[in-house]
Amino acid sequence: MSTISETRNDGIPGSGSLLSVLAHDLNNVLGGVTGALSLIEFEKEDSPDLHNPAYDSYLDILEKSSLRASGIVQQLLVLTRQPTDRSEIIPLAESLERLAASLQAASGTGPAISMEAVPGEARIRGNSIRFEKLILRILLTGHPGRQPDGGNILLSVYPGNGPSGTPGWRLKILGIECGIGLVRELAAWYGPDLDFLSSSVGEVDLGFPADVESI
């Protein structure tokens, strides 16, 4: 299992920057594809003769494929972003919804990830790029679509202890098929502002320091 690295990707010097450039270029190409699909759908509304089962099925394939490609590009953009030492306030609902949508779109397996309502006041302090890389790597590695029996992942956020017993917010991921060793490695990569607890197989429990006004 490869590790997260800030200076390399699979041992190729500078490949992180190259992947970032390619991801942005692919995103621009996809913008043209999705834009053309939107125009076709608009034309169909005013042209009844364009409606037929075969034509619609081809458009459906194109739409689903572009959605999956867009999700993969968004994952690449997250993984190639370079974190700084800056600490900031991270709204958990917004960040987790974006990551879950990206993974779900790229998987093409339907609604494999569900999320309990995240409290609006759930905000943590940390580095947003490191946080999103950490959660995305866990979800990518343990996504049930990679497992023979499928299954769902459930995300839930609740108040609890952060690192060293400080007030924080905890993120519980249920139904994950991610090895304990990798999660510990990722937790160590994230840094000291993370409390890692895995209480059972198929469950990962992470604690982050809260923004002081969110508890």
C-alpha positions, 0 to 999 in steps of 0.5 A: 500500500502506497503512502501519502507523500507531499513530495512524490507520488509512487516514487516519481519526482514531480508527478504530483504537480504533473497529475494536478495539471492533467486533472485540471486539463481533464476537468476543462475537457469534461466541461465541454462534454457536459456543456454539450450534453446540456445543450442537447437536452435543451434542444430535445425539449423543443424537438419531439423528433429527437426523442427515441429510446435508442437516442435517449439510452446513448445520452444516458450512457454519456451523462453517467460516464461524464459524471463518473469521470468528473468524480475521478477528476475531483478526487485527483484534484484533492489528492494532488493539492499541497497542504501548507502549515496553515490552520483554519476552520473546517465546516464538516458538513460541507467538506464531507458532502463534497467528498462523498459526492465525489466518491459516489459519482466516480464509483458508478455503483449508486448510493453506496455512501450515506451520511447522517445529518451533520450538525451545522455547528460542527466545525473543526480546526485544522488544515483543510487539504490534509483533512480532505486527503485523509478522509478521501484516502480512507473512503477510497481504500475502504469503499465497499464497491471494491469488495465482492459483497458490496455494502454501504458506508455510513458517515456520522458526526457527533460531539466528543473528545478531540486529541488529548481529551480536548473538546472536539468533534468525532467522525465515525465511518461504519462499513469501511473495509480499510485496514487498521495499519493504513488508518494508523499510518494516515493518522500519523501523517495527518499529525498530532491534531487527530485522535484515532480510535478503531473500536471494531472491524468495519468501523473507524472513529476519528476525533478532531479539535473543535473550533472553540465556538462550535461546542 
